[in-house]
Amino acid sequence: MPTPDLSKAFQVAVKERVGAIIIASVPGLSGYRKQIVDLAVRNKLPLMSETVLAVEEGGLAFYGAKEEDIFRRAAVFVDKILKGAKPADLPVEQPTKFELVINLKTAKEIGLTIPPNVLSRADKVIK
């Protein structure tokens, strides 16, 4: 995969008045997570991530299934498959536990005020 021109992408986002950035865990982009987070902060764009790690590195927020629970459930599925279950016969599962992580330091840095009722619902607030 060629090296993405992230600076150019953010220039276009700012020019087009994008209101926020959402990054997903996409193969090939995970190595650029910190650069994406830094560009979002530098350009004062709220960044929501599919991983808590990006929020710990300076992204604004994460809301999603608890990563630990996803890995535990994956281990159960791997165990069943190794014991002979056919992957196609295993049920699709919907996560039941979600978490909200907010980086308050980043919010202040980009000039965003997080309402107290949202902060009170967060599972983790990074200060």
C-alpha positions as CSV (number, residue, x, y, z in Angstrom):
1,M,0.0,0.0,0.0
2,P,1.5,3.4,-0.9
3,T,2.1,5.9,1.9
4,P,-1.1,8.0,2.3
5,D,-0.7,11.8,2.1
6,L,-2.5,12.4,5.4
7,S,-1.5,16.1,5.5
8,K,-3.2,16.6,2.1
9,A,-6.2,14.7,3.3
10,F,-6.5,17.0,6.3
11,Q,-6.0,20.1,4.2
12,V,-8.9,19.0,2.1
13,A,-11.0,18.2,5.1
14,V,-10.4,21.7,6.6
15,K,-11.1,23.3,3.2
16,E,-14.3,21.4,2.8
17,R,-15.3,22.3,6.4
18,V,-15.5,18.8,7.7
19,G,-16.9,18.8,11.2
20,A,-15.3,15.7,12.6
21,I,-13.1,12.7,11.7
22,I,-14.0,9.1,12.4
23,I,-11.2,6.5,12.0
24,A,-11.7,2.8,11.8
25,S,-9.3,0.0,12.2
26,V,-8.4,-0.5,8.6
27,P,-5.4,-2.7,7.6
28,G,-2.7,-0.4,6.3
29,L,-3.8,2.6,8.4
30,S,-3.1,1.4,11.9
31,G,0.5,2.4,11.5
32,Y,-0.5,5.9,10.9
33,R,-2.9,6.2,13.9
34,K,-0.7,8.6,15.9
35,Q,-0.1,10.8,12.8
36,I,-3.9,10.9,12.1
37,V,-4.6,11.8,15.8
38,D,-1.9,14.6,15.7
39,L,-3.3,16.1,12.5
40,A,-6.8,16.0,13.8
41,V,-5.7,17.9,17.0
42,R,-3.5,20.4,15.0
43,N,-6.5,21.1,12.7
44,K,-8.9,21.3,15.6
45,L,-11.1,18.5,14.3
46,P,-12.8,16.2,16.8
47,L,-11.7,12.6,16.1
48,M,-13.7,9.6,17.1
49,S,-12.0,6.3,17.0
50,E,-12.8,2.6,16.8
51,T,-10.0,2.0,19.4
52,V,-9.4,3.3,22.9
53,L,-5.7,3.4,22.1
54,A,-6.3,6.3,19.6
55,V,-8.1,8.3,22.3
56,E,-5.3,7.6,24.8
57,E,-2.9,9.0,22.1
58,G,-5.0,12.2,21.8
59,G,-8.1,11.4,19.9
60,L,-11.3,12.9,21.3
61,A,-13.6,10.0,21.9
62,F,-14.3,6.3,21.6
63,Y,-17.7,4.6,21.8
64,G,-18.0,1.0,21.1
65,A,-17.9,-2.5,22.3
66,K,-15.5,-3.2,25.1
67,E,-12.4,-4.4,23.4
68,E,-11.6,-6.9,26.2
69,D,-15.0,-8.5,25.8
70,I,-14.5,-8.9,22.0
71,F,-11.2,-10.6,22.4
72,R,-12.7,-13.0,25.1
73,R,-15.5,-13.9,22.8
74,A,-13.1,-14.4,19.9
75,A,-11.1,-16.9,22.1
76,V,-14.3,-18.8,22.8
77,F,-15.0,-19.1,19.0
78,V,-11.4,-20.1,18.3
79,D,-11.7,-22.8,21.0
80,K,-14.9,-24.1,19.4
81,I,-13.3,-24.2,15.9
82,L,-10.2,-26.0,17.2
83,K,-12.5,-28.6,18.7
84,G,-14.1,-29.2,15.3
85,A,-17.0,-26.7,15.0
86,K,-17.6,-25.4,11.6
87,P,-17.2,-21.6,11.5
88,A,-20.4,-21.3,9.3
89,D,-22.4,-23.0,12.1
90,L,-21.4,-20.6,14.8
91,P,-23.9,-17.9,15.6
92,V,-23.2,-14.2,15.0
93,E,-23.1,-12.3,18.2
94,Q,-23.9,-8.8,19.0
95,P,-21.8,-7.0,21.7
96,T,-23.7,-6.3,24.9
97,K,-21.3,-4.1,26.7
98,F,-20.2,-0.7,25.4
99,E,-18.0,2.0,26.7
100,L,-17.5,5.7,26.2
101,V,-14.0,7.1,26.6
102,I,-13.5,10.9,26.3
103,N,-10.2,12.7,26.2
104,L,-11.0,16.0,28.0
105,K,-7.5,17.3,27.5
106,T,-8.0,17.0,23.7
107,A,-11.4,18.6,23.9
108,K,-9.9,21.6,25.6
109,E,-7.0,21.7,23.1
110,I,-9.4,21.9,20.1
111,G,-11.8,24.3,21.8
112,L,-14.6,21.9,22.4
113,T,-16.7,21.9,25.6
114,I,-18.1,18.5,26.5
115,P,-21.4,18.9,28.4
116,P,-21.4,17.7,32.0
117,N,-24.2,15.1,31.3
118,V,-22.0,13.5,28.6
119,L,-19.0,13.5,30.9
120,S,-21.0,11.8,33.6
121,R,-21.9,9.0,31.3
122,A,-18.4,8.3,30.2
123,D,-16.8,5.1,31.5
124,K,-13.4,6.8,31.4
125,V,-12.4,10.5,31.1
126,I,-8.8,11.3,30.3
127,K,-7.7,14.5,31.9
